[in-house]
Amino acid sequence: MGAATVGTSAPPLRATTARLAAWARLGLMAVAVTLVPLTLVAPVSAATSLTVLALVAAWTSAYAYTALRTGLTGALTCADTLITAATCLNIGQLVPLQQVTAGASWVQVLLTTCLLGICFVWPWQVSVPVGLTLAAVFALGLRLAGVPALGAGAVAVAQVLLIATVMGLVRRAGRDADVTLAAAQADARAAAIEQARRGDELRQLSLLHDTALATLTTIAAVDTTPFAAVVRQRSASDVRALSGPATKPEIGAVSLPERLAAVVDQAPPELRVRLASAACTVPGDVAEALCCAVGEALVNVSRHAGVPDVEVRVEAPPGRVIVHVADHGAGFDLTTVGPHRYGVRNSITGRLDAVGCRVHLASATGEGTRWTFEWPHE
């Protein structure tokens, strides 16, 4: 069973922040390019302001294109920080003073989006010093323009601290999620390994139960002298099964009657088994489970029924394949079958449950035993 590789939240977070920074910059600069030409007044030079705005708009396009294609990188953010710092220093020559005073200039929009990129790319140990330095440069530009810098500078500082705090929380949550996911996947891998180990153990126990143990029990319970040759053949077959490599069920449909005929041939020698089967095919794993269950049922007849005659009948109504194993022997009280009865619990019920078959057992003391194995299909 395969297990998913433990991932990390970092790549999705980088992709999301890159998209956010790129589209925020593009949207806000599109508004600035539309409105700035309508709001320019003396003494700001329209030619200077529009030229710088055009250059910043071109840079914004390149910035957004790069961020969307390759993500926000340190080099891209450094270049953006330098361009933003130069623009902030010259805010007095680019924006009318009344807009600067009102805090509604496109330069402040550029500053905010640049601070976003800084905090998105670097951890707080780097983003906070760089962001505060950029805020100080912006405050210096305001002073050079003759505008009080305290209020706008404080807003820039608050932006740096707020964005850095939010990103710190997001990154910590991502790390916590990674740890939780890694632990969950480790538990899933351990469970899968344990399930595979347990499945292999059950297969080995089933093989031992159905081969050597069944043969030895039959020898101990029944006078096998008249069937010495058959017992030797069966014992040799058991040795080959136990010492040979593990086999896997055939892939694809197989003939169930043919497989059951082979099981009947290997039945305990003292039994007289009558096989009546409708023509039908089933998947290889289903055929193997049904054959093992029938074989175990025949062994149980040999040990407990006290009669030699057994009927194995296969029916194939639409959508189902049904196998009956019936004898008219001693029977038993179903309530006396304890959990230690490995053959009933695993060799029959467990195997058939694993391939989607239904199992029904009917028996009573003195009235024989009937097993019904049903495999539903479309």
C-alpha positions in Angstrom: 0.0 0.0 0.0 1.4 3.3 -1.0 1.6 6.3 1.3 1.4 10.0 0.3 4.7 11.9 0.6 4.8 14.4 3.4 4.5 17.8 1.9 5.0 21.4 3.2 2.7 24.4 3.2 5.6 26.7 2.0 5.1 26.4 -1.8 1.3 27.0 -1.7 1.9 29.9 0.6 4.5 31.4 -1.6 2.3 31.0 -4.7 -0.7 32.7 -2.9 1.3 35.6 -1.6 2.9 36.1 -5.0 -0.5 36.3 -6.6 -1.8 38.7 -3.9 1.2 41.0 -4.3 1.1 41.0 -8.1 -2.7 41.7 -8.5 -2.8 44.2 -5.6 0.1 46.2 -7.3 -1.5 46.0 -10.7 -5.0 47.0 -9.5 -3.8 50.0 -7.4 -1.4 51.2 -10.1 -4.2 51.0 -12.7 -6.3 53.3 -10.6 -3.3 55.7 -10.1 -2.5 55.8 -13.8 -6.2 56.7 -14.5 -6.6 59.4 -11.8 -3.2 61.1 -11.4 -3.3 63.0 -14.8 -6.7 64.5 -13.6 -5.3 65.7 -10.3 -2.0 67.3 -11.1 -1.7 71.0 -10.1 1.2 73.4 -9.8 3.9 73.6 -8.6 4.2 69.8 -9.4 5.6 69.4 -13.0 3.1 67.4 -15.0 5.9 66.1 -17.3 8.1 64.9 -14.4 5.2 63.4 -12.5 3.7 61.6 -15.5 7.2 60.3 -16.6 8.0 58.9 -13.2 4.5 57.4 -13.0 4.9 55.8 -16.4 8.2 54.3 -15.4 6.7 53.0 -12.1 3.8 51.5 -14.1 6.2 49.8 -16.4 8.1 48.4 -13.4 4.8 47.3 -11.9 4.0 45.3 -15.0 7.4 43.6 -14.9 7.1 43.0 -11.2 3.7 41.4 -11.5 4.7 39.3 -14.5 7.7 37.9 -12.7 5.8 37.3 -9.5 3.1 35.4 -11.3 5.5 33.3 -13.3 8.3 32.5 -10.8 7.0 33.8 -7.4 8.3 36.6 -5.2 12.0 36.3 -4.9 14.5 38.2 -2.8 16.1 39.8 -5.8 12.8 41.0 -7.2 11.8 42.4 -3.8 15.2 44.2 -3.3 14.7 45.9 -6.7 11.2 46.9 -5.8 12.3 48.3 -2.4 15.0 50.4 -4.0 12.6 51.8 -6.7 10.0 52.5 -4.0 12.6 54.2 -1.7 13.7 56.5 -4.6 10.1 57.4 -5.4 9.3 58.1 -1.7 12.4 60.5 -1.4 11.0 62.5 -4.3 7.4 62.6 -3.3 7.3 66.4 -3.1 8.2 66.6 -6.8 5.7 64.0 -7.9 2.5 64.6 -5.9 0.6 67.9 -5.0 1.1 68.8 -1.4 -2.6 68.7 -0.6 -2.7 65.0 -1.7 0.4 64.2 0.4 -1.1 65.9 3.4 -4.4 64.0 3.0 -2.5 60.7 2.7 -4.1 60.0 -0.7 -1.1 60.0 -3.0 -0.2 57.2 -5.4 3.3 57.1 -3.8 1.8 55.9 -0.6 -0.1 53.2 -2.5 3.2 52.1 -4.0 4.8 52.1 -0.5 2.0 49.9 0.9 2.2 47.3 -1.8 6.0 47.3 -1.5 5.7 46.6 2.3 3.4 43.7 1.4 6.0 42.2 -0.8 8.7 42.6 1.8 6.8 40.9 4.5 5.6 38.2 2.1 9.1 37.2 1.1 11.2 37.5 4.2 10.6 36.4 7.8 10.1 39.1 10.4 13.7 39.1 11.4 14.5 40.6 7.9 11.2 42.2 6.9 10.7 44.4 9.9 14.1 46.1 9.7 13.8 46.5 5.9 10.2 47.8 6.2 11.1 50.2 9.0 14.0 51.5 7.0 11.6 52.1 4.0 9.2 53.9 6.3 12.0 56.1 7.5 12.9 56.9 3.9 9.2 57.8 3.3 9.2 60.1 6.3 12.4 61.7 5.1 10.8 62.4 1.7 7.8 64.0 3.5 10.2 66.3 5.4 12.0 67.2 2.3 8.6 68.1 0.7 7.9 70.3 3.8 5.1 68.1 5.0 4.7 66.9 8.6 6.0 63.3 8.6 4.9 62.1 12.0 1.4 60.9 11.1 2.2 59.3 7.7 5.4 57.8 9.0 3.5 56.3 12.0 1.0 54.8 9.6 3.8 53.2 7.5 5.4 51.8 10.7 2.1 50.3 11.8 1.7 48.7 8.3 5.1 47.1 8.6 4.4 45.7 12.1 0.9 44.5 11.3 1.8 42.8 8.0 4.8 41.2 9.6 2.8 39.9 12.5 0.1 38.5 10.3 2.6 36.7 8.1 4.4 35.4 11.2 1.2 33.9 12.4 0.4 32.4 9.0 3.9 30.8 8.7 3.6 29.4 12.2 0.2 27.9 11.4 1.6 26.4 8.3 4.5 24.8 10.2 2.1 23.5 12.8 0.0 22.0 10.0 3.0 20.4 8.4 4.0 18.8 11.7 0.4 17.5 12.2 0.3 16.2 8.6 3.7 14.5 8.9 2.6 12.8 12.2 -0.7 11.7 10.6 1.1 10.3 7.5 3.6 8.5 9.7 0.8 6.9 11.7 -0.9 5.9 8.4 2.4 4.4 7.1 2.8 2.5 10.4 -0.8 1.3 10.2 -0.3 0.2 6.6 2.9 -1.7 7.5 1.2 -3.4 10.5 -1.8 -4.3 8.3 0.5 -5.8 5.7 2.4 -7.7 8.4 -0.8 -9.0 9.9 -2.2 -9.9 6.6 1.0 -11.9 5.8 0.8 -13.6 9.2 -2.8 -14.6 8.6 -1.9 -16.0 5.1 0.9 -18.0 6.6 -1.3 -19.3 9.4 -4.1 -20.1 6.9 -1.6 -22.0 4.7 -0.3 -24.0 7.7 -3.9 -24.7 8.9 -5.1 -25.8 5.5 -2.2 -28.0 4.6 -0.1 -29.8 7.2 -2.4 -29.2 10.2 -5.4 -30.5 8.3 -3.6 -33.6 7.1 -2.1 -34.4 10.5 -5.5 -34.0 12.1 -7.1 -36.3 9.6 -4.4 -38.9 10.2 -5.0 -38.7 13.9 -8.8 -38.8 13.7 -9.3 -41.4 11.0 -7.9 -44.8 10.1 -5.9 -43.8 6.9 -4.4 -47.2 6.3 -6.6 -47.9 3.3 -5.7 -44.5 1.9 -1.9 -44.6 2.6 -1.0 -43.6 -1.0 -3.4 -40.7 -1.0 -2.1 -39.5 2.4 1.5 -39.6 1.2 0.5 -37.6 -1.9 -1.3 -35.1 0.2 1.6 -34.8 2.6 4.0 -34.2 -0.2 1.7 -31.5 -1.6 1.6 -29.9 1.8 5.4 -29.8 2.1 5.6 -28.2 -1.4 3.1 -25.6 -0.4 4.8 -24.7 2.8 8.4 -24.7 1.5 7.7 -23.0 -1.9 7.4 -19.3 -2.7 4.1 -17.6 -2.0 1.7 -17.6 -4.9 -0.7 -14.9 -5.9 -4.3 -15.4 -7.3 -4.6 -15.3 -11.1 -5.6 -12.0 -12.6 -8.9 -12.1 -14.5 -11.8 -14.5 -14.7 -11.3 -18.2 -14.0 -13.6 -21.2 -14.2 -14.9 -21.9 -10.7 -16.2 -25.5 -11.5 -12.7 -26.4 -12.7 -11.1 -25.0 -9.5 -13.6 -26.8 -7.3 -13.0 -30.1 -9.1 -9.4 -29.8 -8.1 -10.4 -29.1 -4.5 -12.7 -32.2 -4.5 -9.8 -34.3 -5.8 -7.8 -33.2 -2.8 -10.5 -33.8 -0.2 -9.9 -36.2 2.7 -9.8 -39.6 1.2 -12.6 -41.1 3.3 -15.2 -38.7 1.9 -17.4 -39.2 -1.1 -18.0 -35.8 -2.6 -20.6 -35.1 -5.2 -19.9 -32.0 -7.2 -22.7 -30.4 -9.2 -21.8 -27.1 -10.7 -23.3 -24.6 -13.1 -20.9 -23.1 -15.6 -19.6 -19.8 -14.2 -16.4 -17.7 -14.0 -15.2 -15.5 -11.1 -12.1 -13.3 -10.5 -9.0 -15.2 -9.5 -9.0 -14.0 -5.9 -12.6 -14.9 -5.4 -12.0 -18.4 -6.8 -9.1 -18.9 -4.5 -11.1 -17.8 -1.4 -14.1 -20.0 -2.4 -11.9 -23.0 -3.0 -10.1 -22.6 0.3 -13.4 -22.2 2.1 -14.9 -25.3 0.4 -11.7 -27.3 1.2 -11.9 -26.3 4.9 -15.6 -27.2 5.0 -14.8 -30.7 3.6 -12.1 -31.1 6.2 -14.6 -30.2 8.9 -17.0 -32.8 7.5 -14.2 -35.4 7.7 -13.5 -34.6 11.3 -16.9 -34.0 12.8 -19.8 -35.1 10.6 -19.4 -38.9 11.0 -20.7 -39.5 7.4 -18.7 -39.9 4.2 -21.2 -38.3 1.8 -20.9 -34.6 1.0 -22.6 -32.5 -1.7 -20.9 -29.4 -3.2 -23.2 -27.5 -5.5 -22.6 -24.3 -7.4 -25.5 -22.1 -8.7 -25.1 -19.0 -10.9 -28.4 -17.0 -10.8 -28.2 -13.5 -12.3 -25.9 -11.2 -10.3 -24.7 -14.0 -8.0 -22.6 -17.1 -7.6 -23.6 -19.4 -4.8 -21.7 -22.4 -3.5 -23.3 -24.9 -1.1 -21.5 -27.5 0.9 -23.9 -29.8 2.7 -23.7 -33.0 4.7 -26.3 -35.0 6.6 -24.1 -35.9 9.5 -23.9 -35.1 13.2 -24.2 -31.4 12.9 -23.4 -29.2 15.9 -24.8 -26.4 18.0 -23.7 -23.1 16.4 -23.5 -21.4 19.9 -20.6 -23.7 20.8 -18.3 -22.4 18.1 -15.8 -20.4 20.1 -13.3 -17.7 18.8 -10.5 -20.3 19.0 -11.9 -22.2 16.0 -9.4 -20.8 13.5 -10.8 -22.7 10.5 -14.3 -21.4 10.8 -13.2 -17.9 11.7 -10.4 -17.3 9.3 -10.1 -20.1 6.7 -13.7 -19.7 5.8 -15.4 -16.5 7.1 -12.3 -14.3 7.1 -11.1 -15.2 3.6 -14.6 -14.8 2.0 -15.2 -11.5 3.8 -11.9 -10.2 2.3 -13.2 -10.7 -1.3 -16.8 -9.5 -0.7 -18.5 -12.8 -0.3 -21.3 -13.5 2.2 -21.3 -16.6 4.4 -24.2 -18.4 6.0 -23.9 -21.5 8.2 -26.9 -23.6 9.1 -26.4 -26.6 11.5 -28.0 -28.3 14.4 -27.2 -31.4 16.4 -28.2 -34.5 14.4 -29.4 -32.5 11.4 -26.2 -32.1 9.4 -24.4 -28.9 8.3 -24.9 -26.6 5.3 -22.5 -23.9 4.3 -23.6 -21.3 1.8 -21.1 -19.0 0.2 -22.4 -16.2 -2.0 -20.5 -13.8 -4.2 -22.6 -10.9 -5.5 -21.6 -9.2 -8.7 -23.0 -6.8 -11.3 
